[in-house]
Amino acid sequence: MARVQQVVIDQVGAGTTTLLAAQGADWQIDVINYVVVMSAEGTFAFSDGTDWLSGDMPVAINGGVSAAAGSLLEPLMQGGKGRPFSITTTGGSAHGHALVRIQ
């Protein structure tokens, strides 16, 4: 049964951070919305550990991005089955949250 979950984004430093581990071989993580603020000028992008779910998004120091246009029927991004949900940053650490559906 599908469930919706809030995911905290709180990196210690730039690099790749798994935000939500894979939930099982047949489960997929869909991103409904997110808010990301960077601690320094840099970029961030989301991935499922294999494929990029977004392109690089450049952000100024203490700047951020929010995307709330997704819905349960039409998510913003869909990861592959059996894959995690990750963020990769350059320049600074990312902070914020995402709402995901696991199905």
Backbone hydrogen bonds in HBPLUS format (Angstrom, degrees):
<---DONOR---> <-ACCEPTOR-->    atom                        ^
c    i                          cat <-CA-CA->   ^        H-A-AA   ^      H-
h    n   atom  resd res      DA  || num        DHA   H-A  angle D-A-AA Bond
n    s   type  num  typ     dist DA aas  dist angle  dist       angle   num
A0003-ARG N   A0102-ILE O   2.97 MM  99  5.38 150.3  2.06 141.9 151.3     1
A0102-ILE N   A0003-ARG O   2.77 MM  99  5.38 166.0  1.78 165.1 169.2     2
A0005-GLN N   A0100-VAL O   2.79 MM  95  5.40 160.8  1.83 154.6 160.4     3
A0100-VAL N   A0005-GLN O   2.92 MM  95  5.40 176.1  1.92 160.2 160.6     4
A0007-VAL N   A0098-ALA O   2.72 MM  91  5.09 163.6  1.75 161.9 163.9     5
A0098-ALA N   A0007-VAL O   2.85 MM  91  5.09 147.6  1.95 144.2 153.3     6
A0009-ILE N   A0096-GLY O   2.92 MM  87  4.79 170.6  1.93 125.0 121.9     7
A0096-GLY N   A0009-ILE O   2.70 MM  87  4.79 140.3  1.86 147.5 140.8     8
A0011-GLN N   A0094-ALA O   2.95 MM  83  5.47 165.3  1.97 169.5 172.5     9
A0015-GLY N   A0089-THR O   3.12 MM  74  5.09 126.7  2.42 112.6 126.5    10
A0089-THR N   A0015-GLY O   2.83 MM  74  5.09 156.5  1.88 134.5 140.7    11
A0017-THR N   A0087-ILE O   2.86 MM  70  5.48 161.5  1.89 160.9 166.8    12
A0087-ILE N   A0017-THR O   2.96 MM  70  5.48 157.4  2.01 152.1 158.3    13
A0019-LEU N   A0085-PHE O   2.74 MM  66  5.60 143.2  1.87 144.1 156.8    14
A0020-LEU N   A0085-PHE O   3.12 MM  65  5.13 151.3  2.20 145.1 147.3    15
A0085-PHE N   A0020-LEU O   2.88 MM  65  5.13 156.6  1.93 151.4 157.6    16
A0027-TRP N   A0024-GLY O   3.13 MM   3  5.33 164.8  2.16 113.1 117.9    17
A0082-GLY N   A0027-TRP O   2.81 MM  55  5.49 168.4  1.82 151.5 153.1    18
A0103-GLN N   A0028-GLN O   2.93 MM  75  5.33 165.1  1.95 154.7 158.3    19
A0079-GLY N   A0029-ILE O   2.92 MM  50  5.39 168.2  1.94 154.1 157.2    20
A0030-ASP N   A0101-ARG O   2.83 MM  71  5.08 172.7  1.84 157.4 159.9    21
A0101-ARG N   A0030-ASP O   2.77 MM  71  5.08 156.3  1.83 146.6 154.9    22
A0031-VAL N   A0077-MET O   2.84 MM  46  5.11 156.1  1.90 140.1 148.2    23
A0076-LEU N   A0031-VAL O   2.75 MM  45  5.60 136.7  1.94 156.9 171.3    24
A0032-ILE N   A0099-LEU O   2.77 MM  67  5.45 163.2  1.80 158.5 163.1    25
A0033-ASN N   A0099-LEU O   3.42 MM  66  5.35 154.3  2.49 134.3 138.6    26
A0099-LEU N   A0033-ASN O   2.91 MM  66  5.35 161.2  1.94 144.2 148.2    27
A0034-TYR N   A0067-ALA O   2.98 MM  33  5.46 150.9  2.07 143.0 152.3    28
A0067-ALA N   A0034-TYR O   2.89 MM  33  5.46 160.7  1.93 156.9 160.8    29
A0035-VAL N   A0097-HIS O   2.87 MM  62  5.50 154.2  1.94 165.0 168.2    30
A0097-HIS N   A0035-VAL O   3.02 MM  62  5.50 147.1  2.13 143.2 153.4    31
A0036-VAL N   A0065-VAL O   2.81 MM  29  5.33 163.6  1.84 160.7 166.3    32
A0065-VAL N   A0036-VAL O   2.75 MM  29  5.33 149.8  1.84 152.3 162.8    33
A0037-VAL N   A0095-HIS O   2.77 MM  58  5.26 155.9  1.83 154.7 163.1    34
A0095-HIS N   A0037-VAL O   2.87 MM  58  5.26 141.3  2.02 147.0 159.4    35
A0038-MET N   A0063-GLY O   2.97 MM  25  5.97 158.8  2.02 172.1 179.1    36
A0062-ASN N   A0038-MET O   3.08 MM  24  5.33 132.5  2.32 138.4 149.7    37
A0039-SER N   A0093-SER O   2.88 MM  54  5.37 150.4  1.97 151.4 160.7    38
A0042-GLY N   A0059-VAL O   2.98 MM  17  5.53 160.5  2.02 157.3 163.3    39
A0059-VAL N   A0042-GLY O   2.75 MM  17  5.53 161.0  1.78 165.5 165.4    40
A0043-THR N   A0090-THR O   3.12 MM  47  5.27 141.3  2.27 125.9 136.6    41
A0090-THR N   A0043-THR O   2.97 MM  47  5.27 148.6  2.07 141.8 145.2    42
A0044-PHE N   A0057-MET O   3.15 MM  13  5.33 139.3  2.32 122.6 133.4    43
A0057-MET N   A0044-PHE O   2.82 MM  13  5.33 152.7  1.89 146.6 155.8    44
A0045-ALA N   A0088-THR O   2.97 MM  43  5.42 135.8  2.17 143.9 156.9    45
A0088-THR N   A0045-ALA O   2.87 MM  43  5.42 160.5  1.91 159.9 166.3    46
A0053-LEU N   A0046-PHE O   2.81 MM   7  5.32 157.6  1.86 129.0 135.4    47
A0047-SER N   A0086-SER O   3.00 MM  39  5.22 156.4  2.05 133.5 137.3    48
A0086-SER N   A0047-SER O   2.89 MM  39  5.22 169.4  1.90 157.9 156.4    49
A0048-ASP N   A0051-ASP O   3.01 MM   3  5.67 155.5  2.07 157.2 165.1    50
A0063-GLY N   A0060-ALA O   2.75 MM   3  4.88 150.6  1.84 134.1 131.5    51
A0071-SER N   A0074-GLU O   2.95 MM   3  4.93 151.9  2.03 109.0 117.1    52
A0083-ARG N   A0080-GLY O   3.30 MM   3  5.61 139.4  2.48 138.3 131.8    53
